[in-house]
Amino acid sequence: MSSLAWIDFDEAERQRAQRIMALFQERESRDELGLGAIRDSIADHLFPGTSTIQTRLRYMLFIPWILRRLEGRDGTAAQLSAEGRAMELRLTDALKAGGETSGIIGRDAGVRLQRLPSSVYWVGLGAWGIRLFQGSRETYYAALPNQRRRHQRPTQAESLEVEVLHAGTWHAGLPPAPSDFLETASFTLTPDEVQFIRDRLIAEAPNALLTWLARQAHNGDCAYIWQHPAYGDFPPAARRLVEHAQMFSGVMHGASLLYNLQLAELRDRQDWVELYRARLAQWIADLDEDATATWSMADFWRDVAHPVHTVRPQLVHFVEEWVALVRSGAEAIPELAAARSLVRERERRLKTAQSRFSNHAARDRWGGASGADRLSFRWSQAQSHLGDLLRGE
């Protein structure tokens, strides 16, 4: 069994470790060409604290409310962890009882739920400064026995210790929990809760686009952030990053489509071949050749750099080679031997023995689409959170 610890790491390394663990849990669209480090760098700049497996915003409060209840209880780390799990499952039932129908984590799984809300939101709670405890959920539960009340009637000093624990684990301005939220609950935020979350974003991520959007009167009704109706009013640095995101998403989408086309050809599925040829034709038609030609890769690499994500030289090389091929003539890409080879070799290096280009069994398991959608950089989750903020005003 492997483990990941950061007892002596600095804060940047601790955040990197937590982000890596969160990524292990995410069921994002397949990243067959290894673009994830760039995708997540952009997403963490624009929408820090979000992840693709988050559902509703009020979980950012439900989780600390539940865990604060544990901090005054007796028991071993395992016992307290089990109590925490039980309360998170009770929350699922409480949300159902409150009339919620969508966004409930564990709605169908019930007691079989594997990914608890606390694991889904743990990194986000830290990124927004709601969680002050530095470490993983496992480290948190391991620390509880040494910080709990050890008697039913603690001394004044022990009571003070619990208050210090609360102050040191969660932000002091955390709104109080409704007394019955584990019996009946909703995702509707109160005005005080809305203000608390906005204040946390302003304090912890003042330059993030998410923070700017959280102060607007609408969250935008669009599929991609670059289609937002307030795009022209975005702060200059955020708008520049969105421009990079749009270019990267658009240009690299062709590589993903070419990957799927080649697999369709190897599988001898004419219907899939026709689908991906049509999608590539649309990609070529939609591509802004002038913008692609003038896109500064030097500016791109500088602006998307993020301390939590490492963009390796091999990925830089792949992206720059692909951009160069697109600039030389996108209309030739579907049949261009150099483009096809670049995509194949990239996937082979990443997957080695499991490459679908060399492993017949892996190719036979391919279902006809893998990473074939444009990158959206978690805009869907950010848009949902912004909607919850607006409805709570």
C-alpha positions in Angstrom: 0.0 0.0 0.0 1.4 3.4 -0.9 0.8 6.6 1.0 1.4 10.4 0.6 2.5 12.6 3.4 3.7 16.1 3.8 4.7 16.6 7.4 7.7 18.6 6.6 6.6 20.1 3.3 6.0 23.8 2.7 2.6 25.1 1.9 3.0 24.9 -1.9 4.0 21.2 -1.6 1.1 20.5 0.7 -1.3 22.1 -1.7 0.2 20.1 -4.6 -0.2 16.8 -2.7 -3.8 17.5 -1.9 -4.6 18.5 -5.4 -3.0 15.3 -6.8 -5.1 13.2 -4.4 -8.2 15.1 -5.5 -7.4 14.4 -9.1 -7.1 10.7 -8.4 -10.8 10.8 -7.4 -12.2 12.8 -10.3 -14.1 11.1 -13.1 -13.3 13.7 -15.7 -13.6 13.2 -19.4 -10.7 10.9 -20.5 -7.4 12.6 -21.0 -6.0 10.3 -23.6 -3.3 12.7 -24.8 -2.1 13.9 -21.3 -3.3 17.5 -21.5 -4.5 17.4 -17.9 -1.7 19.4 -16.3 -2.4 22.4 -18.6 -6.2 22.0 -18.3 -6.1 21.9 -14.5 -3.6 24.8 -14.3 -6.0 27.0 -16.3 -9.0 25.8 -14.3 -7.3 26.4 -11.0 -6.4 29.9 -12.0 -9.9 30.7 -13.2 -12.0 28.7 -10.8 -9.9 27.8 -7.7 -11.3 25.3 -5.3 -13.6 23.7 -7.8 -13.5 20.1 -9.2 -15.4 18.2 -11.8 -17.1 16.0 -9.1 -18.5 18.8 -7.0 -22.3 19.3 -7.3 -23.8 22.0 -5.1 -22.2 24.9 -3.3 -23.7 24.5 0.2 -21.6 21.4 0.7 -18.9 23.9 1.4 -20.8 24.6 4.6 -22.4 21.2 5.3 -18.9 19.5 5.6 -17.5 21.8 8.3 -20.8 21.8 10.1 -20.6 18.0 10.3 -16.9 17.8 11.2 -17.2 20.4 13.9 -19.7 18.1 15.7 -17.0 15.5 15.9 -14.4 17.8 17.5 -16.0 17.6 20.9 -16.6 13.8 20.9 -14.7 11.0 22.5 -13.4 8.0 20.5 -10.6 6.7 18.4 -9.7 8.1 15.0 -11.5 5.1 13.4 -14.6 5.6 15.5 -14.8 9.3 14.8 -14.3 8.6 11.1 -17.2 6.2 11.2 -19.3 8.7 13.0 -18.4 11.3 10.3 -19.4 8.9 7.5 -22.7 8.2 9.2 -23.5 11.9 9.5 -22.6 12.5 5.8 -25.0 9.7 4.9 -27.7 11.2 7.1 -27.2 14.5 5.2 -28.1 12.6 2.0 -31.4 11.6 3.6 -31.9 15.0 5.0 -31.6 16.6 1.6 -34.1 14.2 0.2 -36.4 15.0 3.1 -36.0 18.7 2.3 -37.2 18.2 -1.2 -33.9 18.3 -3.1 -33.8 16.1 -6.2 -30.5 16.9 -8.0 -26.9 17.3 -6.9 -27.2 15.1 -3.8 -24.0 13.1 -3.4 -25.0 9.5 -2.6 -28.6 9.9 -3.6 -28.7 6.5 -5.3 -25.8 4.7 -3.7 -27.0 5.2 -0.1 -24.9 3.3 2.4 -22.7 1.9 -0.4 -21.4 5.4 -1.2 -17.6 5.3 -1.6 -16.8 8.9 -2.3 -18.1 11.0 0.6 -18.9 14.7 0.2 -16.1 15.6 2.5 -13.6 14.0 0.1 -15.1 15.8 -2.8 -14.9 19.2 -1.2 -11.8 18.9 1.0 -9.4 20.6 -1.3 -11.9 23.3 -2.1 -12.5 24.0 1.5 -8.8 24.7 2.0 -8.5 26.7 -1.2 -11.3 29.1 -0.1 -9.9 29.4 3.5 -12.9 27.8 5.1 -10.8 24.9 6.3 -7.7 26.1 8.2 -6.4 22.6 9.2 -3.5 21.7 7.0 -3.6 18.1 5.9 -5.7 15.4 4.4 -9.0 14.1 5.8 -7.1 11.1 7.1 -4.7 13.3 8.9 -7.6 15.3 10.3 -9.3 12.2 11.8 -6.0 11.0 13.1 -5.5 14.3 15.0 -9.0 14.4 16.5 -8.3 12.0 19.5 -5.6 14.3 20.7 -7.7 17.4 20.4 -11.1 16.2 21.7 -12.9 16.7 25.0 -11.9 13.8 27.1 -14.6 14.1 29.7 -18.3 14.9 29.7 -17.6 17.8 32.0 -14.3 19.3 30.9 -12.3 21.7 32.9 -12.2 25.3 31.9 -8.8 24.7 30.3 -10.2 21.8 28.3 -13.2 23.8 27.2 -10.8 26.5 26.0 -8.8 23.8 24.1 -11.9 22.8 22.2 -12.6 26.4 21.3 -9.0 26.8 20.1 -9.4 23.7 18.0 -12.5 25.1 16.3 -10.8 28.4 15.7 -7.8 26.6 14.3 -9.6 24.2 12.1 -12.3 26.3 10.5 -12.6 30.0 9.7 -13.9 31.9 12.6 -16.7 33.5 10.5 -18.2 30.2 9.5 -22.0 30.7 9.8 -23.8 28.6 12.4 -25.3 25.4 11.3 -29.1 25.0 11.4 -29.9 22.8 14.4 -31.9 20.3 12.3 -29.8 20.2 9.1 -29.2 16.4 9.5 -33.0 15.8 9.6 -34.1 18.1 6.8 -31.9 20.3 4.6 -31.8 22.1 1.4 -29.1 23.5 -0.9 -30.5 27.1 -0.6 -28.0 29.4 1.0 -29.0 32.1 3.4 -27.9 35.7 2.7 -25.3 35.4 5.5 -23.9 32.2 4.0 -23.7 33.9 0.6 -21.8 36.8 2.1 -19.4 34.4 4.0 -18.5 32.5 0.8 -18.0 35.7 -1.2 -15.8 37.1 1.6 -13.8 33.9 1.5 -13.3 34.1 -2.2 -12.3 37.8 -2.0 -9.8 37.0 0.7 -8.2 33.9 -0.7 -8.6 34.3 -4.5 -8.9 38.0 -5.1 -7.7 37.8 -8.7 -9.6 34.7 -9.8 -12.4 35.1 -12.3 -14.6 33.0 -10.0 -14.4 35.8 -7.4 -15.2 38.5 -9.9 -18.2 36.5 -11.2 -19.4 35.9 -7.7 -19.9 39.6 -7.3 -22.0 40.0 -10.4 -25.8 39.9 -10.8 -25.8 36.9 -13.2 -23.8 33.8 -13.7 -24.0 33.7 -17.5 -26.0 31.1 -19.6 -23.4 29.6 -21.8 -21.5 26.4 -22.5 -18.0 27.8 -22.3 -16.6 30.7 -20.2 -15.4 32.6 -23.3 -19.1 32.8 -24.4 -20.1 34.6 -21.2 -22.2 37.7 -21.8 -19.9 39.8 -19.6 -16.7 38.5 -21.3 -15.8 42.0 -22.4 -15.9 43.3 -18.8 -13.7 40.6 -17.3 -10.6 41.9 -15.5 -7.7 42.1 -18.0 -5.6 39.3 -16.6 -8.6 37.0 -16.3 -9.8 37.9 -19.9 -6.3 37.1 -21.2 -6.3 33.7 -19.5 -9.8 33.0 -20.9 -8.4 33.9 -24.3 -5.7 31.3 -23.8 -8.2 28.8 -22.6 -10.3 29.3 -25.7 -7.4 28.9 -28.0 -6.0 25.9 -26.3 -9.4 24.2 -26.1 -10.1 24.9 -29.7 -6.7 24.0 -31.2 -6.1 20.8 -29.2 -9.7 19.6 -29.8 -8.5 18.6 -33.2 -5.8 16.3 -31.8 -8.5 14.5 -29.7 -10.7 14.1 -32.7 -7.9 12.8 -34.8 -7.0 10.3 -32.0 -10.6 9.0 -32.1 -10.7 8.9 -35.9 -7.6 6.7 -36.1 -9.1 4.3 -33.6 -12.3 4.2 -35.5 -10.3 3.3 -38.6 -8.4 0.6 -36.8 -11.7 -0.8 -35.6 -13.1 -0.7 -39.1 -16.2 1.1 -37.9 -17.3 3.1 -40.9 -20.1 4.8 -38.9 -17.6 6.1 -36.4 -15.1 7.0 -39.1 -17.8 9.2 -40.8 -18.7 10.8 -37.5 -15.1 11.8 -36.7 -14.4 13.0 -40.2 -17.5 15.2 -40.0 -16.4 16.5 -36.6 -12.9 17.3 -37.9 -14.4 19.1 -40.8 -16.5 21.2 -38.4 -13.4 21.8 -36.3 -11.5 23.1 -39.3 -14.4 25.3 -40.3 -14.7 26.8 -36.8 -10.9 27.4 -36.3 -9.9 31.0 -36.4 -6.8 30.8 -38.5 -5.7 34.4 -37.9 -6.0 34.0 -34.1 -4.2 30.7 -34.2 -1.4 32.2 -36.3 -0.9 35.1 -33.8 -1.3 33.2 -30.6 1.8 33.7 -28.5 2.9 30.4 -27.1 5.5 32.1 -24.9 2.7 34.2 -23.3 0.6 31.1 -23.0 3.2 29.1 -21.0 3.9 32.1 -18.8 0.2 32.9 -18.1 -1.0 29.3 -17.4 1.9 28.3 -15.1 0.6 27.2 -11.7 2.5 26.2 -8.6 0.4 23.1 -8.0 0.8 21.6 -11.5 3.9 20.5 -13.4 3.8 20.8 -17.2 6.5 18.4 -18.3 8.8 19.2 -21.3 7.3 16.3 -23.3 3.8 17.9 -23.0 5.2 21.3 -24.0 6.8 19.7 -27.1 3.6 17.8 -28.1 1.5 21.0 -27.8 3.9 23.1 -29.7 4.4 20.5 -32.4 0.6 20.2 -32.8 0.1 24.0 -33.0 2.8 24.2 -35.6 1.0 21.6 -37.7 -2.3 23.4 -37.4 -0.7 26.7 -38.4 0.8 25.1 -41.5 -2.7 24.2 -42.7 -5.6 22.8 -40.6 -7.5 21.5 -43.6 -4.7 18.9 -44.2 -4.7 17.6 -40.6 -7.1 14.6 -41.0 -4.8 13.0 -43.6 -1.5 14.5 -42.6 0.9 11.7 -41.7 2.9 13.9 -39.4 -0.2 14.8 -37.4 -1.4 11.3 -37.2 2.0 10.1 -36.1 2.3 12.8 -33.5 -1.0 11.8 -31.9 -0.2 8.1 -32.0 3.2 8.5 -30.5 1.9 10.7 -27.7 -0.7 8.2 -26.7 1.8 5.3 -26.9 4.3 7.1 -24.6 1.6 7.8 -22.1 -0.1 4.3 -22.1 2.9 2.1 -23.0 1.6 -1.5 -23.1 -2.0 -0.3 -22.8 -1.9 1.9 -25.9 -4.9 1.3 -28.0 -2.7 1.6 -31.1 -0.7 -1.5 -30.2 -2.9 -3.4 -27.7 -5.7 -5.2 -29.6 -7.6 -6.0 -26.4 -7.5 -2.4 -25.2 -8.6 -1.2 -28.6 -11.5 -3.7 -28.7 -12.7 -2.3 -25.4 -12.8 1.2 -26.8 -16.5 2.3 -27.0 -16.3 4.8 -29.8 -15.4 8.0 -28.0 -12.7 8.9 -25.5 -11.8 12.5 -24.6 -13.6 13.7 -27.7 -15.2 16.8 -26.2 -13.7 20.2 -26.0 -12.0 21.2 -22.7 -14.2 23.5 -20.6 -12.0 24.0 -17.6 -14.7 23.2 -14.9 -16.9 26.1 -16.1 -20.0 23.8 -15.6 -19.2 23.4 -11.9 -18.3 27.1 -11.4 -21.5 28.1 -13.2 -23.6 25.9 -10.8 -21.9 27.4 -7.7 -22.5 30.9 -9.0 -26.1 30.0 -9.6 -26.4 28.8 -6.0 -24.9 32.1 -4.8 -27.4 34.2 -6.8 -30.4 32.1 -5.6 -29.3 32.7 -2.0 -29.3 36.5 -2.1 
